[in-house]
Amino acid sequence: MKNENYHRASHCKYLVQYHIIWCPKFRCDGMDETLKKILSEVCDAYGYIIKALDVMPDHIHIFVDCPVTTAPCDVVRTLKSMSAIQLLKAYPELKRFYARCGKLWSNGYFISSVGHISEATVKKYIEEQKNDTTRIESLS
């Protein structure tokens, strides 16, 4: 593992990255820069590193590098809840509009883990471990 992108913790070396997409309950126009700033602040506070971020009127894409100790669902919950609270503070008119449905973001989301190697590469590596007799002999 010579890649400089990996992080270290007390007993592990890791790289945990997620591509996350979620949608507002209704289209949100004109708040993209504010939302980007809010998401950056939330990520800084929770130790998430933003690799890419795009805010569109009908959905948000974020690619984040996260601590190994944080569950994927917690990453999404934090981003959605903290950003909703801050966005509603920044735009009081949203609070009045969204009072009817009770929430800014829709319930669902998409999350996918992202890595530097493909699924096929990992499968090939594991299969080759079975056939690596030099490795087994060196352990004896």
C-alpha positions, 0 to 999 in steps of 0.5 A: 500500500504505497498510495499516499491517499490512504489514511492511518488510524491506530491499527489500520490503514484505510481509504473510505470514500462515498459518492452520495446523491440526495434530492430536495422535497421540491426544487431549490433554485438559487441556493447552490453557493450557500449550500456548497458553503454549508456542506463544506463547513459540515464536512470540516466539522465532522472530518469528511474531505470533499473530493467533488461537490455539485448542487443542482436544483433537483439533486445534490452530488457529493464525493467525500473521503470519510473516517473509517469509524463513521458508518455510511448511513451516518455520513448521509444523515449528518450531511442532510440534517446539518445542511437542512438546519443551516439552510433553513436558518439562511433562508427563512422563506424556505421554512415557511414554504417547507412547513407544509411537508415538514422537511427540506430533503426527501427521505431517500438517498443513493450512496456508493463506495468508491475506491482506486481499484475495481471489483475485478482487481480485488477478485483477481487478487483474492483468487491469486492468493490461493495459488501463491505457494511461495507466500504459503511456504514463507509462512511455514 
